[in-house]
Amino acid sequence: MASFTDLREKLKSMTPHRDKVFEYSNGEKRKYRESDDDEERRDAEARKVKSSVKQAHIFTQEECARIEAKIDEVVAKADKGLYREHTVDRAPLRNKYFFGEGYTYGSQLEKRGPGQERLYSRGEVDEIPDWVHELVIDRLVTHGVIPEGFVNSAVINDYQPGGCIVSHVDPIHIFERPIVSVSFFSDSALCFGCKFQFKPIRVSEPVLYLPVRRGSVTVLSGYAADEITHCIRPQDIKERRAVIILRKTRADAPRLNSSSLSPSIHSSERRHVLKAKRSHRKADPDAAHRPRILEMDKELQRRSLSSRQRRHDGDSSENSWRRADEREPGSRYAHDHTPTRRVKMRRH
């Protein structure tokens, strides 16, 4: 029988586990333990993901530079408010530009949860630019990545250092498969099976970490597209990065009614009267390694300050009541031969 000099060694020998790492966006890591069965299950899942992901390096450095210049033109037009209202969607460290088709997601949904996403009514977003067809889609058709006429939705995601997109599955009731993406500006990674936590933002170890190079094409179908979530982690965006996502919407995809959007302004007039908000935040190369303060954190701080202010106002009202009560002849704070005691308020 084996002898142990330390109880911790005995417990460790009796527990079939391995140390895994939970990584924060600021680089801090925390270990947690995973059993052999869990690891085997994750390995099997990783193999399923790999089998349903295809990658190819199609675009040269010169072609990338030309496409990146076009992406900069899109950003400039959006900053001038030259696109329709639902073409541009801005978030901290990440902007999205919808062309062809746009849809509601995340905080835009009235009811949260999978299956609640809806396409905007036709004409609510701008058409796919000609350069996307000529420089990107036609090249993918030539290389046999997608059939001709497949794409009717193009989305440009523009990330700054430290930006991210949380774990999700592209809505199955909205988009056909495959899902095709092309990366520009810098190298990054696509992660599968991660869990996000916030305050500060941190991400669990992925089931599969997939490097994504500048100019590369990534195609998701089958298990990778439908059965497991994918995300982009803050720590994987160290430089500006943009991705063009090319998809086809389902013929039976649900749409929002135009009356539920903005009945007071016709969609053709929005181009001239609405200007997208512009973020003046400068890219910080160290942002990917620090915790991010999210909007939900700011809201909690505002609520906390408001609560403290209400308590302070309540205390002030109570002290004022006491002073008034003490000045009354029959008050329990007044005495026959003693002058009325006055409470001095301390100003804050």
ABEGO torsion letter per residue (X at the ends): XBBBABAAAAAAAABBBBBBBBBBAAGBBBBBBBBAAAAAAAAAAAAAAAAABBBBBABBAAAAAAAAAAAAAAAAAAAAGABBAAABBBBBGBBBBBBGBBBBBEAABABBEBGABBBBBBGABBBBBAAAAAAAAAAAAAAGABBBGABABBBBBBBBBGBBBBBBBBBAAABBOBBBBBBBGBBBBBBBGBBBBBOBBBBBBBABBBBBBBGBBBBBBEAAAAABBBBBBAAABABBBBBBBBBBBBAABBBBBAAABBAABBAAAAAAABBBBBBABBBBAAAAABBBBBAAAAAAAAAAAAAAAAAAAAAAAAAAAAAAAAABAABAABBAABBBBBBBBBBX
